[in-house]
Amino acid sequence: MATYEPKNILITGAAGFIASHVANRLVRSYPHYKIVVLDKLDYCSNLKNLNPSRPSPNFKFVKGDIASADLVNYLLITESIDTIMHFAAQTHVDNSFGNSFEFTKNNIYGTHVLLEACKVTGQIRRFIHVSTDEVYGETDEDAVVGNHEASQLLPTNPYSATKAGAEMLVMAYGRSYGLPVITTRGNNVYGPNQFPEKLIPKFILLAMRGLPLPIHGDGSNVRSYLYCEDVAEAFEVVLHKGEVGHVYNIGTVKERRVIDVAKDICKLFGLDTEKVIRFVENRPFNDQRYFLDDQKLKRLGWAERTPWEEGLKKTIEWYTTNPDYWGDVTGALLPHPRMLMTPGVDERHNWTEEIKSLSSAVEATTTAPATSTQSTADAPQKPPYKFLIYGRTGWIGGLLGKICDKQGIPYEYGKGRLEERSQLLEDIRNVKPTHVFNAAGVTGRPNVDWCETHKQDTIRTNVVGTLNLADVCREQGLLMINYATGCIFEYDAKHPEGSGIGFKEEDTPNFTGSFYSKTKAMVEELLRDYDNVCTLRVRMPISSDLSNPRNFITKIARYDKVVNIPNSMTILDELLPISIEMAKRDCRGIWNFTNPGVVSHNEILEMYKKYISPEFKWTNFTLEEQAKVIVAPRSNNELDASKLKAEFPELLSIKDSLIKYVFEPNRKVPAN
């Protein structure tokens, strides 16, 4: 794939939100490029957005309007511009309902002026036109495949209509005059520096002020959000690797409802969602969902890097550190913003009082992301947590209930089958949980060999059921703790037995010896797209209950022969309480859920002999000999538990945990 190398780039609208991040990135990363930025400094632009670039010798700022043909032609010629990245536009949908002519002027006419200047000068080697996912119109709620770059354009509001119109001009100039055009269509972007008329910065500033968070309609509208630096990297990739004449979606398949965005922000500010969130009149047409197919850009090498929780925390930190960055923006914080670009708006209007009038009962609990310190001793308190647990008859599910009893955490076991969405929704409506724990799954009866001859049953529960529960939880704004398995790896050349080099959370599973492991690897990969899931890789679980036939120690103590090979293992007595703490801490993503280090089968049996039964004897056999008496091969590996250890420094090594939680409590042999 040929890589394009620009020399002199003109970035329009560069003092705005997205373009400023792109400009700063290019100035910083490519000192041999000259970056000329053009911006008329409208209400949603801020020269401070470009402060990181202003001292750089390869940066030049010009104040001006893209609608000025003389200025645009002058810049192209005098600065020897060979590349244009066209971001300048009016972008806020609410404003487009109030003054759509401004959108036509900026988005269509301004783009036309740029294109004509490119045609006249004849020196442009790339014209990158920045559009939006909204040109596709509303995506069906049940669609599983997103809009691809060849999908029909069906805009539903004045803003998206003007962006679609601009795209038609860009395409026409590409075809009629051979202008080397590339178009991008992006999902919603968030992060530092964004003008607070957009949802996320608006909610953050309102939360900082202890004011209501107004949500259009019922908050069920679904949007996809990308962190600004990920988007800046996407434009860097399109600039260098994008093909002339092509369209690229810049998107993510990770969707969230507007109500969930509000809840996540409330959680980080320690606000009670029931008191703070207010539902207001919907806008004239509010698309239910935008969903993009993002594969084309990924094939160029781009990938989303910033998890939602991390990006949101960074954004909140920036706004709390820079509360007055945009000056007086109370007009933008209204449920339906009215900016001064709209004729007839009274600058003296008391915006704050209008916002407060949404609810007189809202109580500010904090002005920064922290736990509320307001006294509530006189008010009846509902329990902060309530767990919904699936897997009542399973080993881990049963233990979870006992731990909740011990800690005084209210919980109920799910009654629905994981494969039945309606039953899961009924469980959630009845229980009203704060968290969902999935300890259900097929592991085999009595072992994984059973799965080899019951593949449909295994898939139905381990894959379909787990995904169904994750999807329902995401829809309901719930974190799901999912007990998975580490039996999806086997020692290899990069992770040799005895090396101490364990498989990390991001490593690709390499063990396919059993159908059980195949289904677990499959569902783990699919769950990566669900940012509401915390996947815990359990390995060879052990508990202090040595009478339980599922206990790994109990199993090998009853075998005639055992293989002697080191493995990572999970001491449930220590780690299951940690999993509950992880739910409280809102941990997400994949975690190797094992004690640090490895222990061999012989080492465990030596401990068993030392603490439990001095007369105990056993015989070893090889993996080759073992293979003759089992149907499916077994996974043997070491998992790197450093991520879990960093979060919970008190976590014991596997051998120390075995002694403390298993063998000492069951000791039958007197200590010397």
C-alpha positions in Angstrom: 0.0 0.0 0.0 1.5 3.3 -1.1 1.9 6.0 1.6 1.1 9.6 0.8 3.5 12.2 2.1 2.1 15.8 2.2 4.3 18.9 2.5 2.0 21.8 3.2 -1.4 21.1 4.8 -4.3 23.5 5.2 -6.6 22.5 8.1 -10.0 24.4 8.1 -11.8 24.9 11.4 -8.7 24.0 13.3 -9.6 25.9 16.4 -12.6 23.7 16.8 -12.7 20.5 18.8 -11.7 17.6 16.6 -9.6 19.6 14.2 -7.5 21.1 17.0 -6.6 17.6 18.2 -5.7 16.6 14.6 -3.6 19.8 14.0 -1.8 19.4 17.3 -1.0 15.8 16.6 0.4 16.5 13.1 2.4 19.5 14.2 3.9 17.4 17.0 4.5 14.2 15.1 5.6 15.6 11.7 7.9 18.6 12.2 8.8 18.5 8.5 5.2 19.2 7.5 4.0 22.8 7.4 0.6 23.1 9.0 -1.5 26.1 8.1 -4.8 26.4 10.1 -7.7 28.5 9.1 -10.6 29.4 11.5 -13.0 32.3 11.8 -13.1 31.7 15.6 -16.9 31.1 15.8 -18.6 30.6 19.2 -17.5 26.9 19.4 -13.9 27.6 18.4 -11.1 28.6 20.8 -7.6 29.7 19.9 -6.5 28.1 23.2 -7.2 24.7 21.7 -4.1 25.3 19.5 -1.8 26.4 22.3 0.3 23.2 22.1 1.2 24.0 18.5 1.6 27.8 18.5 5.3 27.8 19.5 6.2 25.3 16.7 8.0 26.6 13.7 6.0 24.4 11.3 2.6 25.9 12.5 0.8 29.0 11.2 -2.6 30.3 12.2 -4.8 32.4 9.9 -8.1 33.9 11.1 -10.6 33.9 8.3 -13.7 32.4 6.8 -13.7 29.5 4.3 -16.6 31.3 2.5 -14.1 34.0 1.4 -12.9 32.9 -2.0 -10.2 35.5 -2.2 -8.7 34.5 1.1 -8.8 30.7 0.3 -7.2 31.2 -3.1 -4.5 33.5 -1.6 -3.6 30.9 1.0 -3.5 28.0 -1.4 -1.0 29.8 -3.6 1.2 31.7 -1.1 1.5 28.7 1.3 1.9 26.2 -1.6 -0.8 24.1 -0.1 -0.9 20.5 -1.5 -3.3 19.0 1.1 -6.6 20.2 2.6 -8.2 18.6 5.7 -11.6 20.3 5.7 -13.2 20.2 9.2 -14.9 23.7 9.3 -18.6 23.3 9.8 -21.6 24.0 12.0 -22.2 20.7 13.7 -24.8 21.0 16.5 -28.1 19.4 15.5 -30.2 21.4 18.0 -28.9 24.6 16.6 -29.7 23.5 13.0 -33.4 23.4 13.9 -33.2 27.0 15.1 -31.2 28.5 12.2 -30.7 26.1 9.4 -29.6 28.8 6.9 -26.3 29.2 8.9 -25.7 25.5 8.3 -26.3 25.8 4.6 -24.0 28.8 4.4 -21.1 27.2 6.4 -21.4 23.6 5.4 -22.4 23.7 1.8 -21.4 27.1 0.4 -18.1 27.1 2.4 -17.2 23.6 1.1 -18.1 24.8 -2.5 -15.7 27.7 -2.2 -12.9 25.4 -1.1 -13.5 23.0 -3.9 -13.6 25.7 -6.5 -10.3 27.1 -5.2 -8.8 23.7 -5.5 -10.0 23.4 -9.1 -8.6 26.8 -10.0 -5.2 26.4 -8.5 -4.7 22.8 -9.7 -2.1 22.0 -7.0 -4.0 19.9 -4.5 -2.9 16.3 -4.1 -5.4 15.4 -1.3 -8.7 16.9 -0.3 -10.0 15.2 2.9 -13.6 16.1 3.6 -14.8 15.5 7.1 -18.5 14.4 7.2 -20.6 12.6 9.8 -22.4 9.3 10.5 -25.7 11.3 10.5 -25.8 11.4 6.7 -26.8 7.7 6.8 -29.9 8.6 8.8 -31.4 6.4 11.4 -30.2 2.8 11.8 -32.8 0.1 12.6 -32.7 -0.8 16.3 -32.3 -4.5 15.5 -29.6 -4.1 12.8 -26.5 -6.2 13.5 -24.5 -4.9 10.6 -23.7 -1.2 10.5 -23.9 1.2 7.6 -21.0 0.7 5.3 -19.4 3.3 3.1 -21.6 2.5 0.1 -24.9 2.7 2.1 -27.6 5.1 1.0 -27.6 8.6 2.5 -30.9 9.4 4.2 -30.3 12.5 6.4 -33.1 13.4 8.8 -32.2 16.9 10.2 -31.0 20.2 8.7 -27.4 19.6 9.9 -27.0 16.1 8.4 -28.8 17.3 5.2 -26.2 20.1 4.7 -23.3 17.6 5.4 -24.8 15.2 2.8 -25.1 18.1 0.4 -21.5 19.0 0.9 -20.5 15.4 0.3 -22.3 15.5 -3.1 -20.3 18.5 -4.1 -17.1 16.8 -3.0 -17.9 13.7 -5.0 -18.9 15.8 -8.1 -15.6 17.7 -8.1 -13.8 14.4 -7.7 -15.5 13.0 -10.8 -15.8 16.1 -12.9 -12.5 17.7 -12.3 -10.4 14.8 -11.0 -9.9 16.4 -7.6 -8.2 13.8 -5.4 -10.9 13.6 -2.7 -11.4 11.4 0.3 -14.4 11.5 2.6 -14.7 10.5 6.2 -17.9 9.8 8.2 -17.5 9.6 11.9 -19.3 8.6 15.1 -19.6 11.0 18.0 -16.3 12.3 19.5 -15.7 13.4 23.1 -12.7 14.5 25.1 -10.9 17.7 26.4 -11.6 21.1 24.8 -15.1 20.3 23.4 -17.6 23.1 23.4 -20.2 22.2 26.0 -23.2 22.3 23.7 -22.5 18.6 23.0 -23.8 15.9 25.4 -20.8 14.8 27.4 -19.2 18.1 28.2 -22.7 19.6 28.9 -23.5 16.8 31.4 -20.0 17.2 33.0 -20.4 21.0 33.5 -23.9 20.6 34.8 -22.8 17.9 37.2 -20.0 20.1 38.4 -22.5 22.8 39.2 -25.0 20.4 40.9 -27.6 21.1 38.2 -30.1 18.7 36.5 -28.9 16.6 33.6 -31.6 17.1 30.9 -32.2 14.1 28.5 -34.2 14.4 25.4 -37.2 12.0 25.3 -36.7 8.8 27.3 -32.9 8.6 26.9 -33.1 5.3 24.9 -31.4 6.8 21.9 -28.2 4.9 21.1 -24.9 6.6 20.1 -21.3 5.5 19.7 -18.5 7.5 21.2 -14.8 7.7 20.3 -12.2 9.5 22.3 -10.6 12.5 20.6 -7.1 11.2 20.4 -8.2 8.0 18.8 -10.0 10.0 16.2 -7.0 12.2 15.6 -5.0 9.0 15.0 -7.7 7.9 12.5 -7.3 11.1 10.5 -3.5 10.6 10.6 -4.0 7.1 9.0 -6.5 8.4 6.4 -4.1 11.2 5.5 -1.2 8.8 4.8 -3.0 5.6 3.7 -6.4 6.6 2.5 -7.2 6.0 -1.2 -8.4 8.8 -3.4 -12.1 8.5 -4.3 -12.9 6.4 -1.2 -15.0 7.0 1.9 -14.0 5.8 5.3 -16.2 5.4 8.4 -14.5 6.3 11.6 -16.5 4.5 14.2 -16.9 1.9 16.9 -19.3 -0.9 17.4 -19.5 -0.1 21.1 -22.8 1.6 21.6 -24.4 3.2 24.6 -27.7 4.8 25.4 -27.9 8.5 26.3 -29.3 7.5 29.7 -26.3 5.3 30.3 -23.9 8.1 29.5 -25.7 10.3 32.1 -25.6 7.5 34.6 -21.8 6.9 34.1 -21.1 10.6 34.6 -23.3 10.7 37.7 -21.5 7.7 39.1 -18.1 9.5 38.7 -19.4 12.6 40.4 -21.1 10.7 43.2 -24.6 12.0 42.2 -27.9 10.2 42.7 -29.3 9.6 39.2 -32.9 9.5 40.4 -32.5 13.1 41.7 -30.3 14.6 39.0 -31.5 13.2 35.7 -34.5 15.0 34.1 -36.3 13.9 31.0 -37.3 16.8 28.7 -39.2 17.3 25.4 -37.5 15.6 22.6 -36.1 17.5 19.6 -38.2 17.6 16.4 -36.6 14.3 15.1 -34.1 12.4 17.2 -32.6 9.5 15.3 -32.8 6.4 17.5 -29.4 4.9 16.5 -26.4 5.4 14.3 -24.4 2.3 13.6 -21.3 2.1 11.4 -19.3 -0.7 9.8 -15.8 0.3 10.8 -13.9 -2.5 9.0 -12.6 -0.5 6.0 -10.5 1.9 8.2 -9.3 -1.0 10.4 -7.9 -2.6 7.3 -5.6 0.5 7.0 -4.2 -0.3 10.4 -6.3 1.9 12.7 -8.0 0.7 15.9 -9.8 2.3 18.8 -7.4 2.4 21.8 -9.1 4.3 24.6 -11.7 2.4 26.7 -14.9 4.4 27.6 -14.2 4.5 31.3 -10.6 5.8 30.8 -11.6 8.4 28.2 -14.5 9.6 30.3 -12.3 10.0 33.4 -9.7 11.9 31.4 -12.4 14.2 30.1 -13.9 14.9 33.5 -10.5 15.6 34.9 -9.9 18.1 32.2 -13.2 20.0 32.7 -12.8 20.0 36.5 -9.3 21.4 36.0 -10.4 24.0 33.4 -13.9 25.0 34.5 -13.8 28.5 33.0 -12.0 27.5 29.7 -15.0 28.5 27.6 -16.2 31.4 29.7 -19.9 31.9 30.2 -21.6 28.9 28.5 -24.8 28.7 30.5 -26.8 29.2 27.3 -25.2 26.0 25.8 -26.2 24.1 28.9 -29.9 24.4 28.3 -31.9 21.3 27.3 -32.3 22.8 23.8 -29.3 25.2 23.4 -29.8 28.7 21.9 -26.5 30.2 20.9 -25.9 33.8 19.9 -25.5 32.7 16.3 -29.3 32.5 16.3 -31.0 35.8 15.5 -33.2 37.2 18.2 -31.5 35.6 21.2 -31.4 37.9 24.2 -27.9 38.0 25.7 -29.3 39.0 29.1 -31.5 36.0 29.4 -31.1 34.3 32.8 -29.9 30.8 31.5 -29.1 29.5 34.9 -32.5 30.1 36.3 -34.1 28.3 33.3 -31.8 25.3 33.9 -32.7 25.3 37.6 -36.4 25.4 36.9 -36.2 21.9 35.6 -36.2 20.7 39.2 -36.1 22.5 42.5 -35.3 19.3 44.3 -31.9 18.7 42.8 -29.2 18.6 45.5 -25.5 19.1 44.6 -23.5 16.4 46.2 -20.1 17.3 44.9 -18.2 19.4 42.4 -15.6 16.9 41.5 -15.4 13.2 40.8 -15.6 11.8 44.3 -17.8 10.0 46.7 -20.4 12.2 48.2 -19.7 13.4 51.8 -23.1 15.0 52.4 -24.7 13.7 55.6 -27.7 11.4 55.0 -28.0 10.1 58.5 -31.6 11.3 58.9 -32.8 9.8 55.6 -33.7 6.1 55.1 -30.9 4.4 53.2 -31.3 1.8 50.6 -28.5 -0.8 50.3 -25.8 0.5 47.9 -25.6 -2.8 46.2 -27.9 -5.6 45.1 -26.6 -8.5 43.1 -28.3 -10.7 40.6 -26.4 -14.0 40.3 -26.8 -16.7 37.6 -25.5 -20.2 38.4 -27.3 -21.0 41.6 -26.7 -24.8 41.4 -23.1 -24.3 40.3 -20.1 -24.3 42.6 -19.0 -20.7 42.2 -22.6 -19.4 42.1 -23.4 -21.1 45.4 -20.2 -19.7 47.0 -21.1 -16.2 45.8 -24.4 -16.4 47.7 -22.6 -17.4 50.9 -20.1 -14.5 50.6 -23.0 -12.1 50.0 -24.7 -13.4 53.1 -21.5 -12.9 55.1 -21.0 -9.4 53.8 -24.6 -8.4 54.2 -25.1 -7.7 50.5 -28.6 -8.3 49.2 -28.8 -10.7 46.3 -31.1 -13.0 44.3 -30.5 -15.8 42.0 -31.6 -15.4 38.4 -34.6 -17.6 37.4 -34.4 -17.1 33.7 -32.5 -19.2 31.2 -29.5 -17.4 29.7 -30.7 -18.1 26.2 -34.1 -16.4 26.7 -33.8 -12.7 26.5 -37.3 -12.0 27.8 -36.7 -14.1 30.9 -33.5 -12.2 31.7 -35.3 -8.8 31.3 -38.0 -10.1 33.7 -35.3 -11.0 36.2 -33.8 -7.6 36.0 -37.1 -5.8 36.3 -38.0 -7.9 39.4 -34.7 -7.8 41.2 -33.5 -4.3 40.2 -29.8 -5.2 40.6 -26.9 -2.9 40.7 -24.6 -5.7 39.3 -25.0 -9.0 37.6 -22.8 -12.0 38.2 -22.6 -14.8 35.6 -21.4 -18.0 37.1 -23.5 -20.2 34.9 -22.0 -22.3 32.1 -21.3 -25.8 30.8 -18.1 -27.3 32.1 -19.0 -31.0 31.5 -20.5 -33.9 33.5 -18.3 -34.9 35.2 -15.6 -33.2 33.1 -14.9 -31.5 29.8 -15.0 -34.7 27.8 -18.8 -34.5 28.0 -18.7 -31.4 25.9 -17.2 -33.3 23.0 -20.5 -35.2 22.5 -22.8 -32.4 23.5 -21.6 -29.5 21.3 -25.0 -27.8 20.8 -25.7 -27.7 24.5 -22.2 -26.3 25.1 -22.6 -23.6 22.5 -26.1 -22.7 23.6 -25.0 -21.9 27.2 -21.3 -20.9 27.0 -21.6 -18.7 23.9 -25.2 -17.8 23.1 -26.4 -17.5 26.7 -23.4 -15.5 27.9 -23.6 -13.1 25.0 -27.3 -12.7 25.5 -26.8 -11.8 29.2 -24.0 -9.4 28.4 -26.2 -7.7 25.8 -29.2 -7.4 28.1 -27.0 -6.0 30.8 -25.5 -3.4 28.5 -28.9 -2.4 27.4 -29.9 -2.0 31.1 -26.7 -0.1 32.0 -25.4 -2.9 34.2 -21.9 -4.2 34.8 -21.7 -8.0 34.4 -19.0 -10.0 36.2 -18.4 -13.0 34.0 -16.5 -16.0 35.4 -14.6 -17.4 32.4 -11.7 -19.8 32.1 -8.0 -19.6 31.6 -8.1 -23.1 30.0 -7.7 -21.4 26.6 -3.9 -21.4 26.5 -1.2 -24.0 26.5 2.6 -23.6 26.9 4.3 -22.7 23.7 7.7 -21.4 22.5 7.0 -17.9 23.8 5.6 -19.1 27.1 7.6 -22.3 27.9 6.9 -24.4 30.9 8.9 -23.3 33.9 10.0 -20.0 32.4 7.8 -17.8 34.6 6.5 -16.1 31.4 2.7 -16.2 31.7 0.0 -15.4 29.1 -1.3 -11.9 29.5 -4.9 -10.6 29.3 -4.3 -9.3 25.7 -2.8 -12.6 24.4 -4.7 -14.6 21.8 -5.9 -18.0 23.0 -3.8 -20.8 21.5 -5.4 -24.0 23.0 -8.1 -25.7 20.9 -7.8 -29.2 22.2 -11.2 -29.4 23.8 -14.6 -28.2 22.5 -15.2 -26.6 25.9 -12.1 -24.4 25.5 -13.1 -23.5 22.0 -16.4 -22.1 23.1 -14.8 -20.2 26.0 -12.2 -18.7 23.7 -14.9 -17.8 21.2 -17.2 -16.0 23.7 -14.3 -14.2 25.3 -13.3 -12.7 22.0 -16.9 -11.7 21.3 -17.2 -10.1 24.8 -14.4 -7.7 24.0 -17.0 -5.6 22.3 -19.0 -5.3 25.5 -17.4 -2.6 27.7 -19.9 -3.4 30.5 -18.3 -6.8 31.1 -15.6 -7.8 33.5 -14.2 -11.2 32.4 -12.4 -13.2 35.0 -10.3 -16.1 33.8 -10.6 -18.8 36.5 -8.1 -21.7 36.4 -8.3 -25.1 38.1 -10.4 -23.7 41.0 -9.6 -24.8 44.5 -11.5 -24.2 47.7 -11.1 -25.1 51.4 -14.0 -27.6 51.0 -12.1 -30.8 50.2 -15.3 -32.8 50.1 -16.5 -31.0 47.0 -15.9 -33.3 44.0 -15.3 -30.2 41.8 -12.4 -29.1 43.9 -9.2 -29.6 41.9 -7.4 -31.1 44.9 -10.2 -33.5 45.6 -10.1 -34.6 41.9 -6.4 -35.4 41.7 -6.4 -37.0 45.2 -8.9 -39.5 43.9 -7.1 -40.2 40.6 -5.1 -43.4 40.2 -2.4 -41.5 38.3 -1.7 -37.8 37.7 0.5 -35.9 35.4 3.1 -33.7 37.1 3.0 -30.3 35.4 2.9 -26.7 36.8 -0.2 -24.6 36.3 -1.8 -21.4 37.4 -4.7 -22.0 39.7 -7.5 -20.0 41.5 -8.0 -20.2 45.2 -11.7 -19.4 45.5 -11.7 -18.6 49.2 -9.3 -15.7 48.5 -10.4 -14.6 45.0 -14.2 -14.8 45.0 -14.4 -12.0 47.6 -12.0 -10.0 45.4 -14.4 -10.5 42.5 -17.1 -8.8 44.5 -14.8 -5.9 45.3 -14.0 -5.7 41.6 -17.7 -5.2 41.0 -17.8 -2.4 43.5 -14.7 -0.8 41.9 -16.4 -1.0 38.5 -13.5 -3.1 37.0 -14.0 -4.0 33.4 -12.2 -5.9 30.6 -10.3 -9.1 30.9 -8.5 -10.2 34.0 -6.4 -13.3 34.7 -8.2 -14.4 37.8 -5.5 -16.6 39.4 -3.1 -16.4 42.2 0.4 -15.3 41.1 2.8 -18.1 40.1 2.3 -21.7 39.4 2.1 -25.0 41.4 2.6 -28.5 40.1 0.3 -31.4 40.7 3.0 -33.2 42.7 3.6 -30.1 44.9 -0.1 -30.0 45.7 -0.1 -33.7 46.6 3.0 -33.2 48.7 1.1 -30.5 50.7 -1.9 -32.9 50.9 0.3 -35.6 52.4 2.0 -33.1 54.8 -1.2 -31.5 56.1 -4.0 -34.1 55.6 -2.8 -37.7 55.1 0.8 -38.8 55.7 0.1 -42.2 54.2 -1.1 -40.8 50.9 0.6 -42.1 47.8 0.2 -41.5 44.1 1.7 -42.4 40.8 2.7 -40.1 37.9 2.2 -40.7 34.2 3.1 -38.7 31.1 0.9 -36.4 29.0 1.1 -39.1 26.3 -0.1 -41.8 28.7 -2.9 -39.5 30.0 -4.1 -38.8 26.4 -5.0 -42.5 26.1 -7.6 -42.4 28.9 -9.2 -39.0 28.2 -11.3 -37.9 25.2 -10.2 -34.2 25.0 -6.7 -32.9 25.8 -6.3 -30.7 28.9 -4.9 -27.2 29.0 -1.7 -26.5 30.9 -0.4 -23.0 31.2 0.8 -20.1 33.4 -1.3 -16.9 33.4 0.4 -13.6 34.2 -1.5 -12.3 37.3 0.4 -9.0 37.5 -2.6 -6.9 36.5 -4.7 -8.4 39.3 -1.8 -8.1 41.7 -1.4 -4.4 40.9 -5.1 -3.8 41.7 -5.0 -6.0 44.8 -1.5 -5.9 46.2 -2.5 -8.1 49.1 -3.1 -11.0 46.8 -1.1 -14.1 47.9 1.0 -16.3 45.7 -0.5 -19.6 44.7 1.5 -21.6 47.3 1.0 -19.2 50.1 -2.7 -19.0 49.4 -3.0 -22.8 49.3 -1.5 -23.0 52.8 -3.5 -20.2 54.3 -6.9 -20.9 52.8 -6.9 -24.6 52.1 -4.4 -26.7 54.0 -4.1 -24.9 57.3 -7.9 -24.9 57.9 -8.1 -28.6 57.0 -4.9 -29.7 58.8 -5.1 -33.1 60.3 -1.4 -33.6 60.9 -0.1 -31.8 64.0 2.4 -29.1 63.2 5.9 -29.8 64.3 
